[in-house]
């Protein structure tokens, strides 16, 4: 699936994507959004959950 996000034949690891997600989650918490808007789907990846 990383090839969908990075279309220029880069060698991207799952750990690199997880690291980006971790940083995005930190930024979301910084702006006082307590709801988990990025859900981890075991074995598949991540999913965005819209705010109510």
N, C-alpha and C positions, 0 to 999 in steps of 0.2 A: 503493500500500500504506500510506502514512502514515495514511490515513483509518481504518484498522483500529486503530491505536494511539491516534489522536486523533479522537474521535467528535463533537466539538462545533464542527465547521466552522471550525477554525483553519487558517490558512495556514502549513503546516509544510514547510520545504524539506528536501531530501535531506541537505544539509550540516548541518542542525540534528540530524538523527538520527545522522549519522556522528560528530558531536561528542559526543553522549550515549554512543555506543558506545565512543569513545576514552576517555572518563572512566570508564566501567565497566571497561574493560580495565586501566586504571591501578589502580583499586581492587582488582581481582582479583590483580594482581601484588604489590600491597602486602601481601596476606595470604599471600604465598609460594606461590601456585599458579602453577607454571611452564607447565603445559599450556595451549595456546591453546583456551579454551572457547567463544570467539566467532569463528566463521569468516566471512570475507567471501566472498560469492557474487557474482562479477562480473556486473553487469547485473540482479541480482535483489534483493540485500540482504544479510542476515546470517543465520547459523544458529548455534544453541546446540549445543555438543557436550558431552555428559555426561562427568563424570570417571569414570575406571575405578576 
